[in-house]
Amino acid sequence: MPNYRKKIVVKPGSRIRLKHFDPGYHGKHESRKSALPEIEKNRQKMDELQYLMYAEHKRSLLVVLQGLDAGGKDGTVRHVFTGMNPAGCISVGFKQPTPKELAHDFLWRVHPHVPAKGSVVIFNRSHYEDVLVARVHDLVPEKSGRSVTMKSTIRKLITTQNNTTILKFFLHISKEEQLARFEKRLDDTARQWKISESDYKEREYWDDYTKAFEDVLNKTSTAHAPWFIIPSNHKWFRDLAISQIIVRQMEDMDMQFPKPTVNLAEIRRKYHQAVDQEKSDRPKKR
């Protein structure tokens, strides 16, 4: 089984070009049917590991999803994290900043949503939008220092008492696949609500977005918070790769269930005492 955590990671200090990564790559599997047993196994393991993280209450996991429109961010949340308990797994979406958010520094709106101890948080889009859209549309200077600021912020998050592990996934689709997904939205009444006036307009900036994403991937992939380029033309392979990477990362955390805080022997004694009392209180059969 390929180790996607090593195969598609952006190594710190590298200078990747997205054209060198095939968005249609699907590993050894040829279809969703072939990959589904492995995906299901990963999802079950994610559920078990999340429960362990919640119980241990010593560390947390932040998953960042980025990609162009129709890249599959919503689908990833729905299909990969479907087995996790909502009590310990939260998805946060970052849309266009509100006037209040624009009145603060660009990371202000992110801080309240970082994961607490024992929890998993998914950023559906994230603070990286502020070095993508803002750059492509000349809203801030290209050399504004925002990438450096984000790297510093992430390092602080990792080294705080929340002990946060960060996994960042760039959902890589081709220009042709994006157009095909837009067409499906037009024809499917269950997806038409997703249509935006900007969908086709933003396609004019495809090359600009590609270059901006390449800079983000190259400048902000670190050993502690790596980027993974996920081939996403095949949605099922996207789900397979992301779920495998999350499982292996969580397994490496070596989490342990906390020890009981009560005297188990005494609790057992009281339990058996209560059971015996209930039996003695039952009406005797005639």
C-alpha positions, 0 to 999 in steps of 0.5 A: 500500500503506497504511503501517501503521507510521504509520496505527496507531501511538499517537503520544506524548502522545496520549489514545487510546480503544480504542473508536475503533479497529476490531478488524475492520479489514482494509485493502484485503484481503478475505481471507487468500488476498488478503493471503498473498503480501504476508505471505510477502514480508514474512516473507522480508524479515524473514529476510534482515534478521535475518541481516544484523542477526546478521552486523553484531552492532551492534544488536538488536530487541525486539518486545513482544506484549500483548493480552487472552486469545485475542488472538493472541500465540502465533499471532503468534509462530508465523506472523510469525516462522516464517522467522527463524533460531532462532540469532538469534531468541528468544521469551520468555513471561512467566507469573504471577510465581514466588515468587522473582520476587515477592521482587524488584522487578517488572522483575527477571525481565525484565532477563536476557531483553533482546536481545543485540547481533545478536539479535531477542527477542519478549516474549510478554506482558511487564513491562507485565503488572505494570501491568495484572493488578496494577491490575485486581485491586488488587494494587498502587495505580493510581498506583504509578509503575510506568509511569514506571519502565518508560519509564525502563528502556526509555530505558536499554535503547535508549541502551545499547551494544546499541542496541536498537530496540523495537516494541510491539504491542497485539493488539486484538480485540473481546469477541465475537471473544474469546468465539468463539475460546474456543468454538473451543478447547472444540471443537478437541482441538488447542486444548483444552490452552489452556483456563484456568479464568480465561478466562471469569472475566477477561471480567468485567473486560473494561472494567477491562482496557480502561481499564488498556490505554488508560492503558498505551498513552497513558503509555508510547508514545514516539518510540523505543518506540512502541505500535501498535494492531493490529486482530486480529479477522482473524488474517491481517491481524494478521500482515500489519500486524505483519510490514510494520511490522517490515520497515520498521523494520529497513530503516530501521536501515541495517544493513551487513555487516561487512568481512572480518577476513582478507586475502581475496587470501591466502585465495583464493590458498590455496584455489586452491593446495589445489584444485590440490593435490587435483587432482594427488593424484587417481589418473590414469585409465588 
